[in-house]
Amino acid sequence: MYPRYNQGFPPTSLPNVTRTTTTQFNSSWYAPYYNQVYQNQHSLASLQYWFQSVDRDRSGSITPNELAMVQFNGRPLGYLCAAKMMRAFDKDRSGTIDFREYIALHGFLQSISAAFLSADRDRSGFLDPTEIYAALINAGFLLSQATVNAICRRYNNTGFGLTFDSFLLAAAHLAIVRSIFEWNDPMRTGRVYLTFDELALITIETM
């Protein structure tokens, strides 16, 4: 995914990852993605190199504009997708993400890419509603077919189904919803209770 650099491992100086406590981070829904990437030493070193190359002020965090430059599947994420991903993985809601949050985000991107390729069995480059349902299940989103159909209507810009870019945007939207749900369900009951104002805010944040 990224070029490999002879940086040595473990890295001599990891970016600052202290903003969100370990307990808070490990309890998040995307912690398994972090663990998956972290176990691959060569991948981690490459990610660190890229992260530090765009973190020019050495703050230990990057902005949506900087994240938009990430090359994934040969193309940059772009600002719209990067901004959505940022809102989903910015656990402390600082408006930026640190290196640890970025590692989790990268693992999520890899999972979404694998889910798309697995569901696109005819290699058409498009997913129909049935394939979208299978891809989202594979990516860890347990949704009803009615919700999947709504996602398809929202992100089907071609009329032929979802391209990878459209599927990635849909997945970013679902990631935001999952994060917001988790932030509002600290006891992990599987239910949240919202006022109208809170629902309005969530709707705006996930647009």
C-alpha positions in Angstrom: 0.0 0.0 0.0 2.8 2.4 0.9 6.5 2.2 -0.2 8.7 0.6 2.4 11.6 2.6 3.9 14.6 1.3 5.7 13.7 3.1 8.9 14.5 0.2 11.3 12.0 -1.1 13.8 10.8 -0.4 16.3 10.7 3.3 15.2 13.1 5.4 17.2 10.5 8.1 17.9 6.8 7.4 17.6 4.6 10.5 17.2 2.7 11.7 20.3 -0.1 9.2 21.1 -1.0 10.3 24.6 -4.1 12.4 24.0 -6.5 9.5 24.4 -5.8 7.1 27.2 -5.0 3.5 26.5 -8.2 2.3 28.3 -10.4 4.7 26.3 -8.7 3.7 23.0 -8.8 -0.1 23.7 -12.6 0.1 24.4 -13.3 1.7 21.0 -14.9 -0.3 18.2 -11.9 0.3 16.0 -9.2 -0.9 18.4 -9.0 -4.3 16.6 -8.0 -2.5 13.4 -5.2 -0.9 15.3 -4.0 -4.2 16.7 -4.1 -5.8 13.3 -1.9 -3.2 11.7 0.4 -2.8 14.7 1.4 -6.5 14.5 2.9 -5.8 11.0 6.2 -4.2 11.8 7.1 -3.2 8.2 3.7 -1.7 7.5 3.8 0.2 10.8 7.2 1.7 9.9 5.9 2.8 6.5 2.9 4.4 8.0 5.0 6.2 10.5 7.2 7.6 7.7 4.2 8.9 5.9 2.6 10.3 9.0 5.7 12.2 10.0 6.2 13.5 6.4 2.8 15.3 6.5 3.0 16.3 10.2 5.3 19.1 9.3 4.9 21.0 12.6 5.7 17.8 14.5 2.5 18.3 16.6 1.9 14.5 16.6 -1.4 14.9 14.8 -2.7 15.6 11.3 -5.6 17.5 9.9 -8.3 16.5 7.4 -6.4 18.3 4.6 -3.3 16.3 5.4 -5.2 13.0 5.7 -6.8 13.7 2.2 -3.3 13.1 0.7 -3.3 9.5 1.8 -2.9 7.3 -1.3 -5.2 4.3 -1.1 -5.6 1.9 -4.0 -3.5 4.2 -6.0 -5.7 7.3 -5.4 -5.8 10.0 -2.7 -8.7 9.7 -0.3 -9.8 13.3 -1.1 -11.1 15.8 1.3 -14.7 14.6 1.6 -13.8 11.0 2.5 -10.9 12.2 4.7 -13.2 14.6 6.7 -15.7 11.8 7.3 -13.0 9.4 8.4 -11.5 12.1 10.7 -14.8 12.5 12.5 -15.1 8.8 13.0 -11.6 8.1 14.3 -11.1 11.4 16.2 -12.0 9.9 19.6 -11.1 12.9 21.6 -12.8 15.2 19.1 -9.9 17.5 18.7 -10.4 18.0 15.0 -7.2 16.1 14.2 -6.0 12.5 14.6 -2.9 11.2 16.3 -0.7 8.4 15.0 -2.5 5.7 17.0 -5.9 6.9 15.6 -4.4 6.9 12.2 -3.2 3.3 12.5 -6.7 2.2 13.3 -8.1 4.2 10.4 -5.6 2.6 8.0 -6.7 -0.9 9.3 -10.3 0.1 8.7 -9.5 1.1 5.1 -7.8 -2.2 4.5 -10.9 -4.0 5.9 -13.3 -2.0 3.7 -11.1 -2.7 0.6 -11.0 -6.4 1.3 -14.8 -6.5 1.9 -15.5 -4.7 -1.5 -13.2 -7.1 -3.4 -14.8 -10.2 -1.8 -18.3 -9.0 -2.6 -17.5 -8.0 -6.2 -17.4 -11.6 -7.4 -18.0 -10.7 -11.0 -15.2 -8.1 -10.9 -17.5 -5.5 -12.5 -16.2 -2.8 -10.2 -19.8 -2.2 -8.9 -21.8 -3.6 -6.0 -25.5 -4.1 -6.2 -27.7 -4.0 -3.0 -27.2 -7.7 -2.4 -23.4 -7.4 -2.8 -23.4 -4.2 -0.6 -25.2 -6.1 2.1 -22.6 -8.9 2.0 -19.7 -6.5 1.9 -21.0 -4.5 4.9 -21.5 -7.7 6.9 -18.0 -8.7 6.0 -16.8 -5.3 7.2 -18.5 -5.7 10.5 -21.7 -3.7 10.0 -24.8 -5.7 10.9 -27.6 -3.8 9.1 -31.0 -4.6 7.8 -31.6 -4.9 4.1 -33.8 -1.9 4.3 -30.9 0.2 5.6 -28.6 -1.2 3.0 -31.1 -0.2 0.3 -31.2 3.3 1.7 -27.4 3.4 1.6 -27.4 2.3 -2.0 -29.9 5.0 -3.0 -27.8 7.6 -1.2 -24.4 6.7 -2.7 -25.3 5.1 -6.0 -24.2 8.0 -8.2 -23.8 6.0 -11.4 -27.1 4.1 -11.5 -25.1 0.8 -11.8 -24.3 0.3 -8.1 -21.6 1.5 -5.8 -18.1 1.9 -7.0 -15.2 1.4 -4.6 -15.1 5.2 -4.0 -18.8 5.3 -3.3 -18.6 2.3 -1.0 -15.8 3.9 0.9 -17.8 7.0 1.5 -20.7 4.9 2.7 -18.4 3.0 5.0 -17.0 6.3 6.3 -20.6 7.5 7.0 -21.3 4.2 8.9 -18.0 4.6 10.8 -19.1 8.1 12.0 -22.5 6.7 13.1 -20.8 3.8 15.0 -18.5 6.2 16.8 -21.3 8.6 17.7 -23.4 5.7 18.9 -20.5 4.4 21.0 -19.8 7.8 22.5 -23.4 8.0 23.6 -23.5 4.4 24.9 -20.6 4.4 27.5 -22.1 1.3 29.3 -22.3 -0.6 26.0 -26.0 -1.4 26.4 -26.6 -1.4 22.7 -29.1 1.4 23.0 -28.9 5.2 23.1 -31.6 7.7 24.1 -31.4 11.1 22.4 -33.2 14.4 22.6 -34.3 16.1 19.4 -31.4 18.5 19.6 -28.9 15.6 20.0 -30.5 13.8 17.0 -30.3 17.0 14.9 -26.6 17.4 15.8 -25.9 13.8 14.9 -27.7 14.2 11.6 -25.6 17.2 10.7 -22.3 15.6 11.8 -23.0 12.6 9.6 -24.0 14.4 6.4 
